[in-house]
Every structure is written in structure tokens, then in C-alpha cells.
């Protein structure tokens, strides 16, 4: 048996530096030799001082382990290992920063390559999916040559074909080039992403499956390259933007980040994630979970320490969901800027732009919503008429007529009165395909946000737009004598996703000849016991029950339906609950309901300063 390296040192590799800007590479392998492992290192043909047959480890029982400590940042180095009478040489090794790249297709790279192409820097390298180090040039996720079988399994059991030569741009090479420019340090990119994958498929519990799972494959590649990295770049969330998985996104991300830090042996491992941007053709019914993922990603830095979120909502696409090759270059730069911010590097920019206070003002008889932003470099600007804001009120998000930028503020002019805006919500990037073009002078986008309540902050779920809706039942007048249905499941329920915050049944109600009752139902779960309030808007007689217990009744409900016409308090234990709302059609005058749940008893200071730490009921549908 000859000396063979299994992990930690390979030709053309980038070794992760330690805090002293030196290598500390753990190396393991096989050998038939016994005793000391020695290292001789050369740079530019000359032996490096202190590295002439330096003792770095030991060999026994067919294996060896060593730690190559002390190589200065830079290189390239030629390294000779020897044990007994066996030896091997590893060439062109650099010392710098190494990054794990994970997530789905926008991290894998589905944009067309830029013209002209990005430059190739010999000091910016990638660990391609065929377990080979080489200068980083897209596509670095060369899935057609992958080693880990999970990537073949996820492609239907067939190894994917090599794509056209002008396709496959991801943010990795642009990130590496920008980091190299800013730090002067070699950069290494470990490609681990796979398109179309969900948080369930990335579950760290599947680590034990090794290369047969996404997380196991990431850890295998991490361990093969020494087990330590500078940080993680993550771009994922599209596959979780659905009613079933969106409510679970934050706890799943918390578990993933904790697992990454455990397996990288770094409790403060920097993690930079990308907030998902636009998608075309998914339908209005998918807007709520899509925006929910974006809002959770915006708030994640308040839940997971040493994490920043970078937006891309302003960047062009190359198809219905993938940002363009040119956009990937911009994203790479933004990711590098965020990393440098986390490191408190000299001349680092502030953290990504974040939402500050929202206020309502009056100007010449007009209502103006003023959204202030923090971490803005210079002033806010837009290449043309500013766009991207939406006010969700009275069943519509089309409630403003102008946006004006004033320093670090956006002033949104609306025809709604301040009273009508009570309980309304402000969004930036509302829906799945908004037009957003506001950046700061450093070219950094506003984040997608919303729903954010206008006025005094409250802990309220987004409007519930996916519900089970019954068949129409015989009328019950003002619903005074209406009891909770004993046979609820027999009422002909079917799941409906409404395109707006108003769960509108007007087209069906208009066809009725007689007065009727219709039921809306959904399940929700509470992580702990909570004091809650059911926020109901309606335009007909209404009655509501939680777990079969009546919590609200308004026999005199009439038009208009405003979002918070009724706030009915109740208590909910930890666990799952059933909410049922009956609406009387009022002889076809009623159209539908607004529905949200508010958590009560939260101190105002927490609502203002740490809203991301407030747990809310998760709506299950």
C-alpha cells in the first residue's frame, strides 16, 4: 500500500486559514508505513523555512493522520508528505478562505453566462461536483460528473446531460472574485447545491445517509476538504413556498444552521442567505406562501445569530424563476459585501438595508405612509419612477398612486383615509412578480417585506387565504340560533386558495336564489399556550368557533367588509386547533370575509425591537 490521502489535502486545493492567517489543515489517509509523518513544503521552488521534513503526524495500523499547521496565507505551495519509505507530492496548494455553497437552482446556477465572461483568477478556485479542485469558472456545479449519488437520484435516477456551453451561471465565481479583490486572500468554493430541492430534502437528520442525501453529501465534501470553512452561502426557499411548508420554514432553517455550525465545528460560523426574488406563472393563490418565505428570510437574522439576508428582488431574470447571469454577478458582489460586514472588515458597508419605522403623515390633505430604512448607503434611488410598494387594505393591494424617495425614506401616497388604513398592511415586493427598482447608492436593494401593520405594531398572522369552504347550507337569518355543526365533515368542504386577502365568494353567492350560510374552516397550531384574538372582517351576519366553542357573533354584519371589524379574544393551549367561521349570505348582499389571528399580551418594546422573536400560530389549512 502506498501513501494515499483520503481527506484534507489535494492538488490545486484551497486550505482554510485560521485566525492567525495560517493553515491548520487536518489530513487523513492510508499507508502501510508506521511512525512519523513528515512534511516538506516549497514555495517558488524553495523550501519554506520550518517546513523541511517537519513532523506533522503519525501513521499506524494502515492509517495516518496529520495537521499541516503554519503555512502563511497565499501560495501556491508544493507539499511532500513522507512516512517510512512511502511518500507523495501535492502541488499548487493555496491557503485562504473556503465557502460552502448550498440551496437550490439559483445557487446551482441556471443563468446564461455573462458576455464578456467573468475573468478566471488562479487564486479563486472551486471544488467541483466531481471532487476536483480547479480555477472557478461557471458552471461550477457540474452535475453531469457528480460523485454523490443523491444528485442522480434527484434527477430521476439518470445522470443529467452536460448543458449548453453558455449556461450555468451561479453567484459563486463572482463572490470569489469580489472577496479576492477586497481581501487579497485566495478563495475556495465548495459546490453543493441542487435545483428544485426543499428544506425537507436538506434535513440534517439525513446526514447519516452520506452521499445519498443532500446534507450528507455536503458534509462528505466538507470532511474531504478538512472539515473547516470560512462560512456558508445559501440560496433556497422556492420549493417551500406553499401552504404546507411555508409555516415551517423558520424552524427548519434554525435546525439547518445549527447543524452546519456543529459539523463545521464553528458555533459562530458566518451564514449569508439570499432572499428569494420573483417567479412568474405560479398564480395568485401562491402569493401568500411565497411572500411568507421572503418575510421569514428577512427576519431570520433576528432569530439566528451571525446570519445576514441579501435581497435580489430588483434583479432581472433569465426565465420564469432564475436570475440572469448578469444578476448573479451582482449577487456575488452583494454576498461578498455582506460577508465583509459580518467580519467588521475595514471599509465594509453597513449590513443589508433593513426596514425601520413606518408612520402615517398628512401632506396637503393627502395621506402619506412614510417607510424609513436603516443601513442605507447615501440616499435611496430608482432608475425610473420608484416601484414596489403595496398597501393591503379592503381586499386590494392597489391602494396608492405615487412613491417619492426622500433620503432614507420612501413616501407612499394613498387615497385611503387614516381610518381606512387601520389594520392595513404595507408590503414591498407584494405577490410573486412585483416590479421593484429601489436601491441605495451602493446598488443594494430594499428587502422584500410584509405584511407589516401600519400604525402601532401588533403580532398578527398574515391574512389567511387558504381555507376549507363548505357547500352552501340553508339560511339561518342573523345566525342567533345557529349551533356548531355536529357533523362538520358532511358539509361538503373543499380547499380554496383566494387570490387576495378577502376570501371572496361573491360570484357564487350572486347565483343563489335563497338566503344561505357558508362555512370557512382551517386548522392552526400553537407552539405554546397563547392569548389570541380572532380578527374578522365581514359583510353579513357572522359567527365563529374555536374547537367548537363560540368566540364571536355579530348578527348585524353588513357592508363594507373591513379587515378588523371584529376582534374576538380567546385562549389556546399548545397544540392544534380548529377554527370555523359561519357567514350568512344576507340575501346575496354578503361577499366574504377577512381572517387573521392576533397574539395578545406582547410588550410593546418587544413588538418594536424584536418582532422576529415572537411566535405566532401557524396556519395549517
N, C-alpha and C positions, 0 to 999 in steps of 0.2 A: 504493500500500500504506500503510495506517495503522499506527500503533504498536500492536503486539499482543504480549501476554505469553504465553509458552509455559510457563514454569515459574517458581516461586519467589514469586509474589505474586498473590493473588486476593481478591475481595470476601469478607469475613467470616472470613478465614484467621487461624490462629494461627501466628506465626513462632516458630521455635525460638530461645530465648535462648542466649547464650554464657556463659562462666564469669563474665564481668563483669556479668551480668544486663542485657545489651543485645542488640539484634538484630544479626545478621550474615548477612542473607538474600541468597543468590545468586539473581539474577534473569536470565532469558534470554528473548529474544523476537525478533520480526521487525519490520523498519522499512525504509522507503526512504530515511530520513534518513542523514546522515553526521555524525560528530563526537561531541560530548559528550552524555551522558545526564545530565539534571538531575532532582533530586527536591525537591519541596516538601511538607512534612508539616504537618498541622494536628491539633490535639487540642482538643476542645471549641470548635471554630471559630477557634482562634487558631493562628498559625504557631508551630511548635516552634522554639525557639532553636537556631540552627545548621543548620536544615533549610529555608532559603529559597533555592530554586534551588541546592541543594548538588550538586556534581559527584559522581556515584556510578559512572559507567561510560562506555562509548563505543559508537558504532554505526558499522558499515562493512559493505559488500557484502551488504546486505539483512538483517543481523542486528545485535542489540545484546546486550551483557552488562553486568551491573552488580552491585554489592554494596551493599545498604542496611544500613549499619552504624551502630550507636549509638542506636537507638530504645530508651528505657527499657522495662523490663518493665511491662506493663499495656496501656493503650489505652482505648477504640478510637482509631485514627488514620485520618485521611483522607490519602491519598498521591497526589500528582500527579507523573507522570513526563513529561518532555519531551525531545525530540530533534529538532533542526532546527525545522521548523514543525509537527511532529506531537506530540500529547500524549494522555494518557489518565488517568483518575482511578480509583483503587481505594479502596473505602470499608470502614469498620468492621473494621480490621485490629488484631489483638491481638499482644502479644509474651509468650511464656510457654514452656511445655513441650509437646512433641508426642510421641506414642507410637504405635508400630506395633502393631496387634492381629492376630495370626496364629494359625493352627491349624485345628481342625475345628468340629463343630457347637456344642459348648458355648461356644466363643468367638464363633461366628457369632451365636448366640442362639436357643435353642429352648425357652426357658421362657415361661410365661404372665406377662404384665406384672403388676407388683405393684399391689395395691389398699390404700391410695391409690397413685397413680403417683408415681414419683420426681419431685422438683421439676426444673424446667428452669432452668439457670443460664446467662445470656447469655455468661458467661466460660468455660463448658465446652462445647466445640464438637467436631463430628465432620466428617471428610472422608468423606462418604457414597460408596457404590459408583458413583454417577452423577457422580463428580468434582465435587461441590458441597459447599462449607462451609456449615454451619448449626449452631444450637444442638443439642447432643447429646440426643436422645430416642429410645429404642428404638422400632422396630428400626433400628439404625444400619447394619447390613448389609442394605441394601435391594437384595437380589439381583435383583429383578424389573426394576430400572432400571440394572443394571451396565453399565459401559463395556467392561471387559475380557472378551474372548470366552471365556476359559477357564471362566468360571463358567457360561456357557451350554452349553459342551461337556460339562462335568461333570454337567449336568442333562439329558443325553441329547440335546443339540442343540436343546432348547426352552427359551426364556426362562421361568423359573419364574413362577408366578402370585403376585400380591400376597396375603400371608397375612391371616388374620382380624385385626381391629384390637386384639385383646387378647393377641397372641402376638409373641415375638421378643426376649425379654429376654436381654441378654448382660452380662458384667461391666463393660464399658467405661464407660457413663454413671455407674454407682456409683463406679467407680475415679476418674473425673474429678472428681466432686463431692467425694470424700474428699480427693483431692490438693489441690483448690482450697481446701478448708476448712483443711487443715494448712499449706499454703504461702502462701495468698493470691495465687497466681500463676495466670493463665489456663492452661487445659489444652486440648490438641487431640488427638483420637483418629482415627487413620487406619485404617479398617476394611478388613481384607484376608483374613479367614478364609473357609473354605468347608467345610460339613459333609461327613463321611464320607471325608475325604482322609487319605492315608498319607504317611509320610516320603518314599517314592519319588516321589509326586506333587509334593512340596515340594522335590525335589532341586535345589540351586542350579546344577547343571550346565545345567538348562533355562532359565537366566536369559536366554540369547540368543533364546529364543522370545518374549520380551516378554509382552504381554498374553494370549498363547496358553498360558502356563504359570502356575502359582500363584506360584512365586518370581519369575518375570519380571514378573507383574502387580504384586506387592508392590514390586519395585524401580522399576517405572514410576511408581507412586503416590508412592514416596519421592522420586524425582528431580523429579517435578512439583511437589512441595512444598518444594523447596530442597535435598534431599539430606542433611539432618541432623535427628536426632531425639534426644529425651532417653533413650529406651530402648525395649525390646520386651516385650510381654506375650504369652505363648504358652500355648495350651491344646490339646494334641493327644496322641495315643498310642493311642486306642481301636482305630483301624484297623490298628495294628501289633501288636496283642495276639493273635498267632497263632504257631504253632511256626516258621514260615518266617522271619518278620520280627522277632520279639522279640529274638533274639540279636544283631541288627544295630542295635538302637535307639541305643545309646550312641555308637558311631562316626558314625552318621548325624546325631545331634544335635550332635556336635562339629563336623562339617563345616558344618552349617547355621549354628551360632553364629559360626564363623569367617567364613563368607560374609556374614552380616549385619553383622558388625563391619567387614569390608572395604568393603562397599557403603555403609555409613553413615559411613565414614571415622573410626571411633572404636574403637581397639583395646580400650578398657575399657568399651564400651557396656553399660549395665546390662540384664540379661535376667532376667525373672521368669517361671517356668513354673508351671503348675498340675499337680499330681499327679492322674492320673485317679482317679475315685472308684468308684462302683458301677455294675453293669449286671445286669439281670435277664433270664433266659431264654437265656443263652448256653451253658448246660450245664457240668457239672463238668469235662469234658475241656478246656475253655478257661481254667480257673482258673490253671494254671501260667504260661502266657504273659501273662495279664492281670496276675498278681502280679509277674511278671518286669519288665514295663514299669514298674509302680509302684516296684519296688525300684531299678531303674536311674534313674528320675527322682529318687528320694530321694537317691541317691548322686551325682547329676550335679554338684552344687556342689563336690564334691571333685575333679572332673575338669575342669570348665570354670570358670575364674575369673570373678568378678563375675556370678555367677548364683545365684539362690535359688529354692527349690521350695516352693510353697504347697499344703497338702493341703485336700481337700474331702470326705473320706470320711465326715464326720459330717453332711453337709448333705442335706436332703430332695430328692427327685426330682419332676419333673412327668410323667415317663413312664418307660420302662424304662432310659433311659440319660442323660437330660438333667436337670441340676439345675434346681430351680424358680426362678421369678423372684425370690422372696424370698431364695433361696440365692445367686443371682447378686449381689444387693445385699451380702450378707455377704462373698462372694468379692471383690467390688470393693474393699471395705474392707481385706481381708487383703492384696490385691495392693498397695494403697497403703502399708500398714504395712511390707511387705517392701521396697518402693522406698525409703521413708524410712530404713529400717535400712541399706540399701546406701549411701545418701548420708551416713550418720552425722549425720542431722538432729537438732537439739535435741529432746529428749523422745521420740526414736524408741524403739520397742520393741526387744527383742533380736531376733535372727534367728528365723525359724520354729523351733518346737520340734524338737529332734533327739534321737536315741537316744544315751544314754550307755552305762554299763556294765551288763552282765547278770550276776547272781550267783545261786547256789543257797544257800539257808539252810534251817535246820530250826527249827521252832517247835512245841513240844509234840508232838513225834513226827511232825509233818507236814512234807512237802517244800514249800518256797516258792521260786518263781522271782521274783527281785527285779529289775525293769527300772527303771533310773534314766534320767531325761531331763534334757537341758540346755536352756537358754533359756526356761525356764518362767516366766511372769509369775505371781507369787503361788504358789498351790497347784494341783495337778490336781484336777479336779472332774467330776462327772457328774450329769445331771439326775435320774437314777434309778440302778438297780443298774448299776455300770460294766460295759461290754461291749466286745468287740472283739479280745481276745487269743485265740490258739490255740497249742497245743503240738503240733507234728507229730512223732509218735513211734509206732512199732509199727503203722504203716499207718493211723493215725487222727489227726485234729486235735481230737478231742473228749476231752481228757485233763485238764481242770481243773474245779473245782467252785465256785470263788469268786475274785473280784478285789476287792482293797481298795486304796484310794488313800491314800497317806501322804506329804504334802508333794509332792515332785517325783518320787516313786517310785510304781510300781504293783506290788503284791504279788499274785502269781498262785499260788493254792493248788492243788496237784495230788495225786492219789492215786498217782502214779508214784514209784518209788524213785529215788534219785540215780543208781544204776547203770543203771536203765532209761532215764534221761534222757541218758545218754552218747551223743552224736551226734544227739540230738533237736534240733529247731529251734523257735524262738519266732517267732511272727508277730503283727502287729497288722493287722487287715483281711484275714484269710486268705480266699481264694475270691473270687467275683465279686460276692456280695451279702451282705457281713457287716453286723452291727449294731454300729456304733462310736459311742460317745457321750462320749468323754473329751476335755475341753479344759482350758486353763488359765484363770485369772481374767480374762484379756483376751479370752476367747472363741475362742482359737486351738486347732485340733485337733491331736492327735497325728498324726504321719505314718503312712501305711501302711508297714510294713517287714516284711522276711522273704523268704527264710529267713535267720535269724541263729542260728548254732550256740550252743547253751547250753554254757557252760564255757569252756575255753581256745579263743580264736578260731582258726579254720582257714580256708584258702582252698579252699572246696568249691563245686562247682556245685549248683544246686537238684536235687532228685530228678528223675531222668529219667522222665517219664511217657508220652511219645510214642515208641513203638518199633515196629520191624517184627517181627512174631511169625510164626513158621513154623507149618505144619501139624504135627501130632504125628507123630513118627518112631518106628521100632521101638526098644524099650528097650535100654539099654546098661549096666544094673546100676549100679555105682558110677562109671562113666564112665572108668575107668582106661585102657581100650584105645581110647577114643573119639578120633578124629583130627579135625582141622579139615575140614569138609565141602569136598570138591574141587569140587562143583557146588552152591555155596551158593544160587544163584538158583533152583534147581529144587525148593527145599524148601517152596514154597507160601507165601511170606511175604506178609503184608498189614499195613498200618499200623494200629496200635491206639493210642488215647489213653486212659489209665487215669484214673479219677476221683480216685484217692488216690495217695499216694507209693508204695504197694505195688502192683506190677504183677501183679494177682491173676488167675490162670486157674483158680481153684478150681471154678467152675461147669462148665467144660469138662472139667477133669481128673476130676471126680467121675463123669462119664459113661463113662470109659474102662474097658474090661474087662481090659486088659493093661498092664504097665509100659511107659512110653514116654519119649521125650526131646523137649523142645520148645526151640527156639532163639529168643532175643531178639537183635535187632541194631539198631545205629544208627551213624551217621557223626558224627564230630566234627572240628573243625579247631582248630589251634593257631596263634596269630599269630607264635610264635617257638618255638625248641626248649625243651622243658619236662621236668622230672622230675615224674611224676604217680603217683597211686595209684588203683587201681580199688577203690571202696568197695562191697562186695557184701553184701546180706542175702539169706538163702535158707532154705528148709526141706526141701531134698532135695539129693542129690549135684549138684555144680555144677562146671563147667569154663568158663574164659573165654580168649578170644584177642583180641589187638590186631594188626591187619594180618596175621592168620593165624598169629601167634606166640603160643604158650601163655603166659599170665601168671598164671593161678590155677587150682587144682584142689583141691576138698575132697570126697573120696569119702564122707565120713560126715555130710554135711549133714542135719540133722533139725530138727523144730520145737523152739522157735519161731523164726520169721524175725525177727531183729533188724537194724536198719538198717546196722550196720557189723560184721557177723560176720567179714568178711574184708577186709583192706586189702592189695592186691597191687601193689607198686611196679613201674613200668616207665618207659621214656623214650620221648618222642615228638618227632619232628622238626617243624619248622614245616610247616604244610600240613594236608591232610585225611587222616583215618584211619578205619578200620572196626573197631568193637567188636562182638564176638559172644559171647553167653553161652548155654551149654547147661545146661538144668535137667532132671535126672532126676525123673520124677514119683513115684518111690519107692512104687509100687503104690498111687497116688492119695493118699498121705499128704502130698505136697508141694503147695503152692498157688501160689507165685510168687516174685518177687524184689524187693528194693530195689536201686537202682542210682544211684550218683553217681561223680564224678571229683574227686579232691583234687589240688591243686598243692602239691608239696613244696618244701622249701628256702627258704621265705619267712621273713625275720626276724620275730620276734615283735613287735618295735617297729613294723614296717610293718603287720602284721596288726591291731594295736591302733589305731594312729594314722591310717593311710592305706589302709584296706582297699579303697577305691574305685579306687585306682591299680593294683591287682593284676589283671593279665589272666588270665582263665581260659579253658579250652577252650570253644568254642561248639558246642553240640549241634545237629546239622543234621537229625536224624531218620533 
